[in-house]
Amino acid sequence: MKTRYRSLDIFRGATVCLMILVNNPGSWSHIFAPLKHAPWHGLTPTDLVFPFFLFAVGNAMAFVLPRLQEQGAGVFWRKVVKRSVLIFVIGLFLNWYPFVRWHEGSLEWIGWVNQHNSEKGVRIFGVLQRIAVCYFFASIIVFYLKPRAAWLFSLFLLLLYWIICLLGNPSDPYSLEGWVGTNVDKAILHIPHMYKGEGIAFDPEGLLSTLPAIVEVIFGFFIGSYIKNSASSAEPAGAYKMLTVLFVTGIALLLTGFCWDMAFPINKKIWTSSYTVYTVGLAIITLSTMIYLIEIRNYQGFPTRFFEVFGKNALFIFSLSAFLPKTAGLFSSDKGVNFWNFLYKKVYSNIPGDPRVGSLMYAITVIIFMWGICWWLDKRKIYIKV
């Protein structure tokens, strides 16, 4: 058996590729249903992307933390704090960037709070910020606690979050208006620095819902550790035993999340505990299938090579996919055309028929462009680690 599975890199690469795909449609008004988030309860394929990436973060930790444990607590804290702060700052930078905007024909500074509307400002949290916070706390938990204690603490966090959610609106604690986490975010983050995409101040990457998201990373660590330890076996039977354990675990978690959904609805936007358990189960089954095909059946087709290069510069290419359109926005014409959306505005949006087709074709074009950058970096052995 191998000591390192390509499947883990390909799983991470496929996840970040899908993250870029769903974040870069030609038009947010023309999107196929599977590429949208669920309106509230329930999930779509798009709702699997972020938890799968957090799961992949935990997988990667399984290969790094043992070395940090050997080097001692001092090295651990330096590396984990440095990486967490860097990822968080990059996320905050992208939220604030490009720091200026066009207003009535001239550029003005984007203040921490909008000078024209005191309820608008720079959003503090976001995808990268949640990754940073989850990585930070999950690292501490698995570094200092034994596996059994870390598992029990994870279960405690999931149950604690459920109990806290019940403290919201008694008539509907899991609704947009009744969820208690919004009050926490308003008190700590303040309304100007929260997401407003739901029509009100509500942050899907806010403070309280980060608790179960941390567990997503811890579970990813457990699975990564199990795969890593099982890889030392030279017996083919050992690989099938590992896959059997993974599949059974994935199905068990899937069923647990489905049953929990009856009492605590599966919901990505408030990251319910049932959502965590359910998506971890799906992630395990997906990763197990990839291990079987790639490592055991030795499948080496184009999809594996395509997604693998994304996995080698995952956080960098995701950040770049947010940086470029924001930069292009500064150089838009009066009709809103710039170097980033030119193809969509002038070509794809004019395709006859369903406008969602052109919007999807543009998103695929963005993926191909980003893949080209990843391929160039991989060809030159350039790996930008965050």
C-alpha positions in Angstrom: 0.0 0.0 0.0 1.1 3.6 -0.6 2.0 6.0 2.2 0.3 8.9 0.3 -2.9 8.7 -1.6 -3.4 10.8 -4.8 -7.1 10.5 -4.0 -6.8 13.0 -1.2 -5.2 15.6 -3.5 -7.8 14.9 -6.2 -10.7 15.1 -3.7 -9.4 18.5 -2.5 -8.8 19.7 -6.1 -12.3 18.6 -7.3 -13.8 20.4 -4.3 -12.0 23.7 -4.9 -12.8 23.4 -8.6 -16.5 23.2 -7.8 -16.2 26.1 -5.4 -14.9 28.3 -8.2 -17.6 27.0 -10.6 -20.5 27.9 -8.3 -19.0 31.3 -7.4 -18.4 32.5 -11.0 -21.6 32.2 -13.1 -22.0 34.6 -16.0 -25.0 36.0 -14.2 -26.4 35.3 -10.8 -29.9 35.7 -12.3 -29.3 32.7 -14.6 -28.2 29.6 -12.7 -29.2 26.0 -13.0 -30.9 24.7 -9.8 -28.0 22.2 -8.8 -25.6 25.2 -8.8 -27.7 27.2 -6.3 -27.7 26.8 -2.5 -30.9 25.5 -1.0 -33.2 28.4 -0.1 -33.1 27.3 3.6 -33.6 23.7 4.8 -32.4 20.9 2.7 -29.4 20.8 0.4 -28.3 20.8 -3.2 -25.0 19.6 -4.7 -23.6 23.2 -4.2 -24.3 22.8 -0.5 -21.8 20.0 -0.3 -18.8 21.9 -1.7 -17.8 23.9 1.4 -18.2 21.1 4.0 -16.2 18.8 1.6 -13.4 21.4 1.6 -13.3 21.6 5.4 -13.3 17.8 5.5 -10.3 17.9 3.1 -8.6 20.4 5.4 -8.9 17.8 8.2 -7.5 15.1 5.9 -4.4 17.2 5.2 -4.0 17.8 9.0 -3.6 14.1 9.5 -0.3 14.2 7.6 1.0 17.4 9.2 0.1 17.3 12.9 2.1 14.1 13.8 5.2 16.0 12.7 4.3 19.0 14.8 3.6 16.8 17.8 7.2 15.4 17.4 8.6 19.0 17.2 6.7 20.1 20.3 4.1 22.6 21.4 6.2 25.7 20.5 6.5 24.8 16.9 2.9 23.7 16.7 1.6 27.1 18.0 3.9 29.1 15.7 2.8 27.2 12.6 -0.9 26.9 13.4 -1.3 30.5 14.5 0.7 31.8 11.5 -1.3 29.8 9.0 -4.7 30.6 10.6 -4.0 34.4 10.8 -2.7 34.4 7.2 -5.8 32.7 5.8 -8.1 34.9 7.8 -6.4 38.1 6.7 -6.5 37.0 3.1 -10.2 36.4 3.4 -10.7 39.8 5.0 -8.5 41.4 2.4 -10.6 40.0 -0.4 -13.8 41.2 1.3 -12.4 44.8 1.5 -10.5 44.7 -1.8 -10.2 46.8 -4.1 -10.5 49.4 -1.3 -11.9 52.0 -3.7 -15.1 52.1 -5.8 -16.7 54.3 -8.3 -19.3 56.7 -6.9 -20.9 59.4 -9.0 -18.2 59.3 -11.5 -15.2 59.4 -9.2 -13.3 56.9 -7.1 -13.9 56.9 -3.3 -12.3 55.0 -0.5 -14.3 52.0 0.8 -14.4 52.7 4.6 -14.7 50.1 7.3 -18.3 51.4 7.6 -20.0 52.9 4.5 -20.0 56.7 4.7 -23.4 56.8 2.9 -25.2 54.0 4.8 -24.2 53.2 8.4 -25.7 49.7 8.2 -23.2 48.7 5.4 -19.5 48.0 5.7 -16.7 45.5 5.2 -17.9 42.0 6.0 -15.6 40.4 8.6 -16.3 36.7 8.0 -16.5 34.6 4.8 -15.3 31.3 3.4 -11.6 31.7 4.0 -12.2 33.2 7.4 -14.3 30.2 8.4 -11.6 27.9 7.1 -9.0 29.7 9.2 -11.1 29.6 12.4 -12.1 25.9 11.9 -8.5 24.9 11.2 -7.2 26.8 14.2 -9.6 25.2 16.8 -9.6 21.8 15.2 -5.8 21.7 15.3 -5.8 22.6 19.0 -8.4 19.9 19.8 -6.7 17.1 18.0 -3.2 18.2 19.2 -4.0 18.2 22.9 -6.7 15.6 23.2 -6.4 11.9 22.7 -8.5 10.5 19.8 -11.3 9.2 22.1 -11.5 12.5 23.9 -11.5 14.5 20.7 -14.3 12.3 19.4 -16.4 12.9 22.5 -15.6 16.6 22.4 -16.8 16.7 18.8 -20.1 15.0 19.8 -20.4 17.5 22.7 -20.0 20.5 20.3 -22.7 19.1 18.0 -25.2 18.6 20.8 -24.3 21.9 22.4 -25.0 23.7 19.2 -28.3 22.0 18.9 -29.2 23.1 22.5 -28.1 26.7 21.8 -30.2 26.9 18.7 -33.3 26.0 20.7 -32.7 29.2 22.7 -33.8 31.2 19.7 -37.4 31.9 18.7 -39.4 29.2 20.6 -42.0 28.9 17.8 -39.4 28.4 15.0 -35.8 28.4 16.3 -34.4 27.2 12.9 -35.9 29.9 10.8 -34.0 32.9 9.3 -35.6 35.3 11.7 -35.7 32.9 14.7 -32.1 31.6 14.6 -30.2 32.7 17.8 -26.9 33.0 16.0 -27.8 36.2 14.3 -28.2 38.0 17.7 -24.7 36.7 18.6 -23.2 38.1 15.3 -25.0 41.4 15.7 -23.7 41.8 19.3 -20.1 41.0 18.4 -19.6 41.6 14.7 -22.2 44.4 14.4 -24.7 44.8 11.5 -22.4 46.8 9.1 -19.9 43.9 9.0 -22.4 41.1 8.4 -23.7 39.4 5.2 -26.9 40.9 3.8 -27.5 38.5 0.9 -30.7 37.1 2.6 -32.3 40.6 2.7 -31.5 41.1 6.3 -28.3 41.1 8.4 -27.6 37.3 8.6 -24.1 35.8 8.2 -23.9 32.1 7.0 -20.3 32.1 8.1 -20.9 33.7 11.4 -19.6 32.9 14.9 -22.1 30.5 16.3 -22.5 28.2 13.3 -18.7 27.8 13.2 -19.0 25.4 16.1 -20.4 22.4 14.1 -18.1 23.4 11.2 -15.1 22.8 13.4 -16.3 19.2 13.8 -16.3 18.8 10.0 -12.5 19.4 10.1 -12.0 17.1 13.1 -13.9 14.3 11.4 -11.8 14.8 8.3 -8.7 14.5 10.5 -10.0 11.2 11.9 -10.6 9.8 8.5 -7.3 11.1 7.1 -5.5 9.5 10.1 -7.2 6.2 9.5 -6.3 6.2 5.8 -2.7 7.2 6.6 -2.3 4.4 9.2 -4.0 1.8 7.0 -1.7 2.7 4.1 1.3 1.1 5.8 -0.2 -2.3 5.2 1.3 -4.1 2.2 -1.6 -6.7 2.0 -4.2 -6.0 -0.6 -6.8 -7.4 1.8 -5.9 -4.5 4.1 -7.0 -2.0 1.5 -10.3 -3.7 1.1 -10.8 -3.8 4.9 -10.0 -0.1 5.1 -12.6 0.7 2.3 -15.2 -1.5 4.0 -14.7 0.4 7.3 -14.9 3.7 5.5 -18.0 2.8 3.5 -19.8 1.5 6.6 -18.8 4.6 8.6 -20.0 6.9 5.8 -23.4 5.1 5.4 -23.9 5.1 9.2 -23.2 8.9 9.4 -25.4 9.5 6.4 -28.3 7.7 8.1 -27.6 9.4 11.4 -27.7 12.8 9.7 -30.9 11.9 7.8 -32.6 10.8 11.0 -31.4 13.9 12.9 -32.8 16.0 10.2 -36.3 15.1 11.5 -35.6 17.0 14.7 -32.8 19.4 13.7 -33.2 20.2 9.9 -30.3 19.8 7.6 -29.4 23.4 6.8 -26.1 24.8 5.3 -26.8 28.4 6.0 -26.9 27.9 9.8 -24.7 24.8 9.5 -26.8 22.5 11.6 -25.3 19.5 13.4 -27.4 17.2 11.2 -25.9 18.9 8.2 -22.4 18.3 9.6 -23.0 14.6 10.2 -24.8 14.1 6.8 -22.1 15.8 4.8 -19.3 14.0 6.5 -21.0 10.8 5.6 -21.2 11.8 2.0 -17.6 13.0 2.0 -16.4 9.7 3.3 -18.3 7.7 0.7 -17.1 10.0 -2.0 -13.5 9.8 -0.9 -13.7 6.0 -0.5 -15.0 5.6 -4.0 -12.1 7.7 -5.3 -9.6 5.6 -3.3 -11.1 2.4 -4.8 -11.0 3.7 -8.4 -7.7 5.6 -8.3 -5.5 3.7 -5.8 -6.8 0.1 -6.1 -8.2 0.0 -9.7 -5.4 2.3 -10.8 -7.7 4.6 -12.8 -5.6 7.3 -14.4 -8.0 9.1 -16.7 -8.2 12.7 -17.6 -10.5 13.7 -14.6 -7.8 12.6 -12.1 -5.1 14.7 -13.8 -7.4 17.6 -14.2 -8.5 17.9 -10.6 -5.1 17.0 -9.1 -3.5 20.2 -10.2 -6.2 22.2 -8.5 -5.5 20.3 -5.3 -1.9 21.3 -5.3 -2.6 25.1 -5.1 -6.1 25.0 -3.7 -6.3 28.0 -1.5 -4.2 30.1 -3.8 -6.4 29.5 -6.9 -9.6 30.0 -4.9 -8.3 33.3 -3.7 -7.2 34.3 -7.2 -10.7 33.5 -8.5 -12.1 36.1 -6.1 -9.3 38.7 -6.6 -9.4 38.9 -10.4 -13.1 39.8 -10.9 -12.9 42.4 -8.1 -9.9 44.0 -9.9 -11.7 43.9 -13.2 -14.6 45.8 -11.7 -12.4 48.9 -11.3 -12.0 49.0 -15.1 -15.5 48.5 -16.3 -17.1 50.4 -19.1 -20.3 52.4 -18.7 -22.2 49.2 -19.6 -20.4 47.2 -17.0 -18.1 45.3 -19.4 -14.5 44.6 -18.3 -11.7 42.1 -19.1 -13.2 39.5 -16.7 -16.8 39.4 -17.9 -16.2 40.4 -21.5 -16.8 36.9 -22.9 -20.1 36.6 -21.1 -21.4 40.0 -21.9 -20.4 39.9 -25.6 -20.6 36.2 -26.4 -22.2 33.8 -24.0 -25.1 36.0 -23.0 -26.1 36.2 -26.7 -26.5 32.4 -27.1 -30.1 31.7 -28.1 -32.4 29.8 -25.8 -32.1 29.2 -22.1 -29.9 32.0 -20.6 -28.6 29.6 -18.0 -26.6 27.8 -20.7 -24.5 30.8 -21.5 -24.1 31.6 -17.8 -22.8 28.0 -17.2 -20.5 28.1 -20.2 -18.9 31.2 -18.8 -18.4 29.5 -15.4 -16.8 26.6 -17.2 -14.5 29.0 -19.1 -13.4 30.4 -15.8 -12.6 26.9 -14.6 -10.5 26.2 -17.7 -8.7 29.5 -17.3 -7.9 28.8 -13.6 -6.9 25.2 -14.5 -4.4 26.6 -16.9 -2.8 28.7 -14.2 -2.7 25.6 -11.9 -1.2 23.5 -14.6 1.5 26.1 -15.3 2.4 26.3 -11.6 2.5 22.5 -11.3 4.6 22.1 -14.4 7.2 24.4 -12.8 6.8 22.8 -9.3 5.5 26.0 -7.9 3.2 25.3 -4.9 2.0 28.4 -3.1 1.3 27.2 0.5 -0.8 29.3 2.8 
